[in-house]
Amino acid sequence: MTEYLLILISAVLVNNFVLVQFLGLCPFMGVSNKVETAMGMSLATTFVLTLSSVLAYLTWAYILVPFELQYLRTISFILVIAVAVQFTEMFVKKASPLLYRVLGVFLPLITSNCAVLGVALLNVRQTDATFMSSLTYGLGAALGFSLVLILFAAMRERIAVADVPEAFRGPSIGLITAGLMSLAFMGFSGLIKL
Amino acid sequence: MTTVLIAIAALLGLAALFGALLGYASEKFKVEGDPIVEQIDALLPQTQCGQCGHPGCRPYAEAIAEGEEHNLCPPGGETTVEALSELLGREVLPLDNEGAEDASVERVAYIREDECIGCTKCIQACPVDAIVGAAKQMHTVIADECTGCDLCVEPCPVDCIDMIERPVTLATWTWDRPAGIGRRPEQRIEVVNL
């Protein structure tokens, strides 16, 4: 149990995918203009990340390793992720047309969110990966992504009405803010040694 | 040679499996109609006035769902634009009512009763049945029902209908809105008058 908790905290705070490993920066900048959109994106990404992390592990453990096809991991994981995203898209379209409309192009773009592939690849690189540890790792990465995305969106909503100097308006101040957040997250780096 | 064949077979098997899954999901989660249109239609004022350039509220709702601007509804006013922006996750746009003098001033139709010939044309034009009268009898406007849509002005053969500003009464008077924070006009925040 402690092990899973450690994996979770490590993925959310210490090795945060966006601010520490710099993966998934495209949706981080792209969908962070409004908190509500950010929340929708976080939900969709959480779902896809967890699902694809588990599916990627199953593919790895039951197809790639027994047939000694480890070198095919990237292409098979991309296949797995694309399917997970397609499935999520169909599900969201049915379950919440509103969320579907709000997410718009970013839902299919989760496919190319490198954090998703990153989680799958980093996960199987650990030799002792199990079903539960991949689930926790995927969930932790997704929670970390959501946390950072929503925090960042909340900040950008305020920055939008702040008196920012002309030259720094828009994305530039956004990137500066992201950099400062990244610095702040470095403070967690000594918390856990895995 | 066998290795290559195994690799190809494994990837093909994976792809076929996922293809089947997606095929099943697309049948299972099939969306009938577009539920977003219903939601948009529910927010429109149902005056069927046609000032948006569509024959009624429902066609306009369909057009919004197709991507048309959501600020073309003068009877709904700013409230409808805000509600639609909320629903669709789009930016709040200023109300566009094509050169009507001042959108913030509420207007109401007024019939100069001694000039009215009782043609009933304005009654037929009124989308909210706010004009009472009969053929060859004088007509008048029920000011409380009038949405200020100006549709009755055009059909009147003797031009006896004026759009007048709705007089301020004790019940409708409010303080002027504050200038908003921020020094530049583009930084002003719309303050909601409660």
Chai-1 contact restraints between the chains, C-beta under 6 A:
chainA,res_idxA,chainB,res_idxB,connection_type,confidence,min_distance_angstrom,max_distance_angstrom,comment,restraint_id
A,T37,B,G89,contact,1.0,0.0,6.0,A-B,restraint_1
A,I63,B,A10,contact,1.0,0.0,6.0,A-B,restraint_2
A,F67,B,I6,contact,1.0,0.0,6.0,A-B,restraint_3
A,F67,B,A10,contact,1.0,0.0,6.0,A-B,restraint_4
A,L69,B,A7,contact,1.0,0.0,6.0,A-B,restraint_5
A,L69,B,A10,contact,1.0,0.0,6.0,A-B,restraint_6
A,V83,B,F18,contact,1.0,0.0,6.0,A-B,restraint_7
A,Q86,B,L22,contact,1.0,0.0,6.0,A-B,restraint_8
A,F87,B,A25,contact,1.0,0.0,6.0,A-B,restraint_9
A,M90,B,A25,contact,1.0,0.0,6.0,A-B,restraint_10
A,M90,B,F29,contact,1.0,0.0,6.0,A-B,restraint_11
A,F91,B,F29,contact,1.0,0.0,6.0,A-B,restraint_12
A,K93,B,V31,contact,1.0,0.0,6.0,A-B,restraint_13
A,K94,B,F29,contact,1.0,0.0,6.0,A-B,restraint_14
A,K94,B,V31,contact,1.0,0.0,6.0,A-B,restraint_15
A,P97,B,P35,contact,1.0,0.0,6.0,A-B,restraint_16
A,P97,B,I36,contact,1.0,0.0,6.0,A-B,restraint_17
A,V102,B,G89,contact,1.0,0.0,6.0,A-B,restraint_18
A,V161,B,I189,contact,1.0,0.0,6.0,A-B,restraint_19
